[in-house]
Amino acid sequence: MIENKKVEVKTVGEHRPGDVCELKVVRESEMGAFLDAGTGNTSDDILLHKQQQDSPVQVGDIVKVYLYLDPHGRMTASRKLPKMREGQLGYVKVLSVTRDGGFVDIGAERGVFLPYSEMRGHVSPGQLIWAKLYRDKTGRQAVSMRVEEEMMRASKPAVDVKVGDEITGTVYNILPEGFFLITMERYIAFIHRSEVPGGFLDFGQKVTGRIAFVREDGRLNLSLRPQKEQARVLDADLILSLLEKRKGSMPYGDDTPAEVIKDVFGISKSGFKRALGKLMKDGKVKQENGWTTLIEE
């Protein structure tokens, strides 16, 4: 995959870069085959290079091709067709990010431009993102990460799911309150930031969450946090780990302020107390004068 360079948009007859069309082979050369652009001028014939042919062609054949501009700004054809059409959504890979914007792989011969104005968040090479394919005001093909409306139209209400089920989706929109995902079944799901350990997900990130609520309209609320019993076990292991590092004692207990617990353990005060209660019930720790100590077996 080779990047587009920022060049002036050019048309040949009715044809524009980014078009997928069927053209007739009118002549051949050592470089490949030339296709009739329909202008009546042979100088406008479009080259289908031998390297861009998936099988040999001959004069008179009608071939389906993708049109793009070569590094010199000349209209060129390829039999490698894009996986997206204009107006469609795609889960695409970012090829590169430059001073002018980024380029993404839509499966065609050239990367397609992602303007900075159409980016969401910090985009990096290799990242997978949701994007829609469109034409900008100059007629140039480009993609945008602003896909909320298209996602709503493409989605469908969730069926045959229940609270507690696990489901996988990818992030397509991020708000201060949380994250919107589209699942593999095309269900819309929302994860509140409080239900994400660490509070951060990135655009395009793939996650598997637990269904916490099924709305009447068929949308889902998810959680990435473990259920209470599982969380209590994990939090208890976290407390034991710190105790072992501190040679069996720590200055934290039921009366420790919540902000200190959050800073030290990364969990809520209620979660800390549940885990501590489990360890005390299991006879593994004891509390005395604000300190928690391991009980030697």
C-alpha positions in Angstrom: 0.0 0.0 0.0 1.5 3.4 -1.1 0.3 6.7 0.3 -1.3 9.4 -1.7 0.6 12.6 -2.0 -1.2 15.9 -1.6 -1.9 16.8 -5.2 -4.5 18.8 -7.0 -7.7 16.9 -7.8 -7.8 16.0 -11.5 -10.6 14.6 -13.7 -10.4 12.9 -17.1 -13.7 13.3 -18.8 -16.4 12.1 -16.3 -13.9 10.1 -14.3 -12.4 11.2 -10.9 -9.7 9.7 -8.7 -11.4 7.2 -6.3 -14.0 6.2 -8.9 -14.7 2.5 -9.5 -15.9 2.0 -13.1 -15.9 -0.3 -16.1 -13.7 0.8 -19.0 -12.8 -0.7 -22.4 -9.2 -1.8 -23.3 -8.4 0.1 -26.5 -4.7 -0.6 -26.9 -1.7 -2.3 -25.3 1.9 -1.4 -24.7 5.0 -2.8 -22.9 3.8 -1.0 -19.7 0.3 -2.5 -19.8 -3.1 -1.7 -21.3 -4.7 1.6 -22.0 -8.4 2.2 -21.2 -10.8 4.5 -23.1 -11.7 7.4 -20.9 -14.6 8.3 -23.2 -13.3 11.8 -24.2 -12.5 11.0 -27.8 -8.9 11.9 -27.2 -6.3 9.1 -27.1 -4.0 11.2 -24.9 -6.6 10.8 -22.2 -6.5 7.0 -22.3 -5.9 5.7 -18.8 -3.0 3.3 -18.1 -3.7 -0.1 -16.4 -0.2 -1.1 -15.6 0.8 -4.8 -15.8 1.5 -4.7 -12.1 -2.1 -3.5 -11.4 -3.6 -6.4 -13.4 -4.9 -9.5 -11.5 -5.0 -11.3 -14.8 -3.9 -10.5 -18.4 -6.3 -8.3 -20.4 -6.6 -7.7 -24.2 -8.0 -5.1 -26.6 -11.8 -5.1 -26.5 -12.1 -6.4 -22.9 -14.3 -4.4 -20.5 -12.6 -4.3 -17.1 -13.7 -3.0 -13.7 -11.0 -0.8 -12.2 -10.3 1.7 -9.4 -8.9 5.0 -10.5 -6.3 6.9 -8.6 -3.5 9.5 -9.2 0.1 8.2 -9.6 3.0 10.1 -7.9 3.1 12.4 -10.9 -0.6 13.3 -10.7 -1.6 11.2 -13.7 -4.9 9.3 -13.7 -4.1 5.5 -13.4 -6.2 2.4 -13.1 -5.9 -0.7 -10.9 -7.8 -4.0 -10.7 -7.4 -3.8 -6.9 -10.8 -2.5 -5.9 -11.5 -0.8 -2.5 -13.5 -2.5 0.2 -15.6 0.6 0.8 -17.8 2.8 -1.4 -18.6 6.5 -0.9 -21.0 6.9 2.0 -20.1 3.5 3.5 -18.5 2.8 6.9 -15.4 0.7 7.3 -13.1 -0.5 10.1 -9.8 0.6 8.6 -6.2 0.8 9.5 -4.3 4.1 9.8 -1.2 3.9 7.5 0.5 7.1 8.5 0.0 10.5 10.0 1.6 13.6 8.4 1.5 17.4 8.9 -1.6 17.6 6.7 -3.5 14.7 8.2 -3.5 10.9 8.0 -3.9 8.2 5.4 -6.0 5.0 5.9 -6.2 1.7 4.1 -9.5 1.0 2.4 -8.2 -1.9 0.5 -7.4 0.0 -2.7 -4.1 0.8 -4.5 -3.6 4.1 -2.5 -4.3 5.2 1.0 -7.2 7.7 1.4 -6.8 11.0 3.2 -8.0 11.5 6.7 -8.0 15.3 7.4 -7.2 16.6 10.8 -10.6 18.2 11.0 -12.2 14.8 10.6 -10.0 13.0 13.2 -11.2 12.1 16.7 -8.7 11.8 19.5 -5.0 11.0 18.9 -4.6 8.9 15.8 -1.5 6.7 15.3 -0.1 4.6 12.5 -1.4 1.0 12.8 -4.5 2.0 14.7 -7.8 0.5 13.6 -10.6 3.1 13.5 -14.2 3.4 12.2 -14.5 5.8 9.3 -16.8 6.8 6.5 -15.8 7.5 2.9 -16.8 10.7 1.3 -15.8 13.4 -1.2 -14.6 16.8 0.1 -15.5 20.2 -1.4 -12.7 19.8 -4.0 -13.9 16.4 -5.1 -11.1 14.6 -3.4 -11.9 11.3 -1.8 -11.4 11.3 2.0 -12.6 9.6 5.2 -14.0 11.0 8.4 -14.2 9.5 11.9 -17.4 11.4 12.6 -19.7 8.4 12.1 -22.4 8.7 14.8 -25.3 9.2 12.4 -24.2 6.4 10.0 -23.7 4.0 12.9 -27.3 4.7 14.1 -28.7 3.9 10.7 -26.5 0.8 10.3 -27.3 -0.6 13.8 -30.2 -2.8 14.9 -31.9 -3.5 18.2 -30.3 -6.1 20.4 -32.2 -9.5 20.5 -31.7 -12.7 22.4 -29.4 -11.1 25.0 -29.7 -10.7 28.7 -28.0 -9.0 31.7 -24.7 -10.8 32.5 -24.0 -11.9 28.9 -20.6 -11.0 27.4 -20.5 -9.2 24.1 -17.7 -7.7 22.0 -17.6 -4.3 20.3 -15.4 -1.5 19.0 -15.4 2.1 20.1 -16.7 4.6 17.5 -17.5 7.7 19.6 -16.2 9.1 22.9 -18.0 11.5 25.2 -17.1 12.9 28.6 -19.6 10.5 30.1 -18.3 7.4 28.4 -17.9 5.4 25.2 -20.2 4.2 22.4 -19.5 0.9 20.7 -20.8 -1.1 17.8 -20.9 -4.8 18.4 -20.2 -7.5 15.9 -24.0 -8.1 15.8 -24.5 -4.4 14.9 -25.9 -3.5 18.3 -25.2 -0.1 19.8 -23.7 -0.3 23.3 -22.6 2.4 25.8 -20.0 2.0 28.6 -20.0 4.7 31.3 -16.5 5.8 32.3 -17.1 4.6 35.8 -17.5 1.1 34.4 -14.1 1.2 32.7 -11.1 0.3 34.9 -8.7 3.3 34.5 -11.5 5.3 32.8 -10.0 5.2 29.3 -10.7 3.6 26.0 -9.5 4.7 22.5 -11.2 5.1 19.2 -11.4 1.8 17.4 -10.4 -0.2 20.5 -12.0 -3.7 20.7 -13.3 -4.7 24.1 -15.5 -7.4 25.5 -17.9 -6.3 28.2 -20.7 -7.7 30.4 -24.2 -6.5 29.6 -25.4 -4.5 32.6 -28.8 -3.3 31.2 -30.9 -3.8 28.1 -32.8 -0.7 27.1 -36.3 -0.7 25.7 -35.0 0.6 22.4 -32.6 -2.4 22.1 -29.4 -0.6 23.0 -27.1 -2.0 25.6 -25.3 -0.7 28.7 -22.0 -2.5 29.3 -19.5 -2.8 32.1 -15.9 -3.8 31.9 -15.6 -4.2 35.7 -15.7 -7.7 37.1 -18.9 -8.7 39.1 -18.7 -8.0 42.8 -17.7 -11.5 43.9 -14.9 -11.7 41.3 -13.9 -8.1 42.1 -13.7 -8.9 45.8 -11.3 -11.8 45.1 -9.1 -9.6 42.8 -9.1 -6.8 45.3 -8.2 -9.2 48.1 -5.2 -10.4 46.0 -4.2 -6.8 45.5 -4.2 -6.2 49.3 -2.2 -9.3 50.0 0.3 -8.4 47.4 1.0 -5.0 49.0 1.1 -6.6 52.5 3.8 -9.1 51.3 5.8 -6.2 49.7 5.6 -4.4 53.1 6.7 -7.4 55.1 3.3 -8.2 56.4 1.8 -4.8 57.6 0.4 -1.6 56.1 -1.1 1.6 57.6 -4.4 1.2 55.8 -7.7 -0.1 57.1 -11.5 0.5 57.4 -10.9 4.1 58.6 -8.5 5.1 55.9 -9.9 8.0 53.8 -11.4 7.0 50.4 -9.0 9.2 48.4 -6.0 7.5 50.0 -7.4 4.0 49.1 -8.0 5.2 45.6 -4.5 6.6 45.2 -2.8 3.5 46.7 -4.9 0.6 45.5 -6.8 2.1 42.5 -10.1 0.8 43.9 -13.1 2.4 45.7 -13.3 2.5 49.5 -16.3 0.2 49.4 -14.4 -2.3 47.3 -11.5 -2.1 49.7 -13.7 -2.8 52.7 -15.3 -5.8 51.0 -12.0 -7.3 50.1 -10.6 -6.6 53.6 -13.7 -8.2 55.2 -13.1 -11.3 53.1 -9.5 -11.5 54.2 -10.4 -11.1 57.8 -13.2 -13.7 57.5 -10.7 -16.1 55.9 -8.4 -15.5 58.8 -5.6 -14.1 56.7 -5.4 -10.5 58.2 -6.3 -8.6 61.3 -6.8 -4.9 62.0 -5.4 -3.0 65.0 -4.9 0.7 65.6 -5.5 1.6 62.0 -3.0 -0.9 60.7 -3.7 -4.2 58.8 -1.4 -7.1 59.4 -0.9 -10.6 58.0 -1.7 -13.4 60.3 1.0 -15.9 60.3 -0.1 -19.5 59.6 
